[in-house]
Amino acid sequence: MVNRRDWAAAARLLAEHRRWVADALDLDLGTAHPDAGGEFTDPSRFYRPPDGVLVMAKSGRRPIGVVGVHRYAGEVGELKRMYVSPAGRGRGAGRGLVAAALEAAVELGLAELWLQTEPETMSVAYRLYREAGFVDIAPYHDLGVTGVVTLGLRLPGASDRTHERHPRTGLSDESAVRTA
């Protein structure tokens, strides 16, 4: 988890990620996602429990990557902004960030974790998500970018609940959450 001393470094990594996505996918994350504004203007507030958490990877004392988890609706969260800086790649930071994000999601009380990614451009992240057990689900937000896929994962401890997905949006119908 990002501590008070690390928020400036985390904000720099998030800005670096935003620039990378803008260049790679011609997509401004600040305007493409309905709740992204607060994410970039005040990440320490956006990623604050009980609705969010930001995890940072370090090499020694140097920050090299981040990933966020934010409550999307009810017991559904979104894995957001996984990014490892070029200097930090190839050291297992991405795998560690995915594992830490899953743990954080469980700690937030989430039953499902969703994400959107572009497998060709973000091939390493896509492979890590698949290795972690993420599967294809219905899109929950149209980013307007060709090739983006939507993935979801049932989290440990959520097996005693079932979610029915809304046929149009793909969102979990919270009124359909029930104990098995």
N, C-alpha and C positions, 0 to 999 in steps of 0.2 A: 504494500500500500504506500501511496505517496504521503510523506510526512510534510509538516509545515516548511521545513528547510528546502524541500525539493520541488515545491510548486512552480517556481520560476523555471527550473530546468524542464519540468514536465510540460509547461506551457510552450517552451521552445520546441520540444519534440513534437507536440501536437501541431504547432505551426509548420514545422518541417514536413510532417505527414500531409498536412493540408496542401502545401505547395507541391509535394510529390504527386498527389492525386490529381491536382489541377493540371500538371504537366502530362502525366501518364494517361489520364482518361478525359481530359478537357472538361472537368467537373469541379465546380466550386462547392465544397461541402458546406460552407456557411449558408448557402441559399438552397441547396438541393434537398435538405432534410428538414422537416418542419420544426424540430426541436434543437437544431444545431446551433442556433444563435448563441444561446447561453453557454453551450459547450465550449465555444471558442472565446467568448468575451470574459467568462468567469468560470474556468474549469474547476476551480476548487469548490465552487458552489454546486455546479452541475453534477460533479462526481462525489458528492457527499452522501454518506449513509443517512437515512435508510434506503435511498433510491439510487445510489450509485457508488462506485469506487473506481479509482484509477490505480493501476499497478505499474511500477517502474522497474525495469531491468538495469542493472549496473555492471560494468566491468571494472572491478576494483571500486573506486569511488566515483567513476565517471558514468553518468546516465547514458544508456545506449538504446533504450526502447521503452515503449508504453503500450498499455491496452486498457480500455475502459469497459466497464459493465454498467449499464443504466437500465432502470426499470422502465419498460415500455408500457405495460398495462397489467395491473394485478400481479399475478405470479409469473409473468413473462418479462424477461429482460433481453436487452440487446448487447451483444459483444460489439464494441466500437473501437475504431482507430488503432487497431494493432499495427505497430510500426517499430521496426528496428533500424537504427541509423546505418548508413553504409559501413561505417567503421566498426559496428558491432555485429555485422552479419557473419554467419558461418560458425558461431560459437554456441549455438543451442539456446540463444536468448528467446527466439520465437516460440520454441517448444515450452520453455519455462513460463513465458507470458500466457500461453493458452492454458496451461495447467493452473496457474495462479488465478486466471480469470474464472475458470470453472469453480475453483474453491471459493472465490469471492462471491460468485452468483449464489452458491449454496448458502453461504453465510448471510446473504441478503434475503434469504427465504424464497428464492425463485424456484419455480418448477420446470421452466423451459428457458432456453437461451437461444435467441435467433441472431442471425447476422446476414449481411449482404457483402458479396465479394465478386471480383472479376477474375475468374480462374486463369486466364491467359497472362494478364499483367501481374497478378498477385499469386503466381503459381506456388510459391513456397508456402505462403499462408494458407492457400486452398488445400494443399496436401496436409498441412498440420491440422486443419479443421476436420478433414475427412478421417485422419488417423485418430482424432479425439472422439469420433463417433457421430459427428454432424451429418445429417441427411438432408436431401432436397425437401423443401416445403413450399407452400404457396407464397408468392410475394406478398409482403405487407406494406411496401412502399415502392413506388416507381421512381427510380432515380433518373430515368430518361437516358440511360447509357446501355448500348447494345452489349450483350454478353454477361451482364450482371446476373448472378444466381443468388437465391435465397436458401439458407441452410438453417436447420434447427436441431436442437438436442434436448432430450428429456434429461433432467439432472438427477443425480443420486438423491434418494430420499423422496423423490416425487412419484415413485411407483405406486403409492397408495391413492393417488388421485388420477383422474383422467380428465382430459380437456377435449371437448368437441370443437372442431375448427369451423368457423363461419364459412359457408360455401363460397361467398364472394370475396371476402377480404383475406381469408386464411388466418385471421386472428382467433385466439382461443376465446370461446364464449364463456365468460366468467360465470354466467348463470348456469352453465352446464358443468361446472367443476363439481365433482362429487367424490365421495369416498367409495372405493371399490368394495 
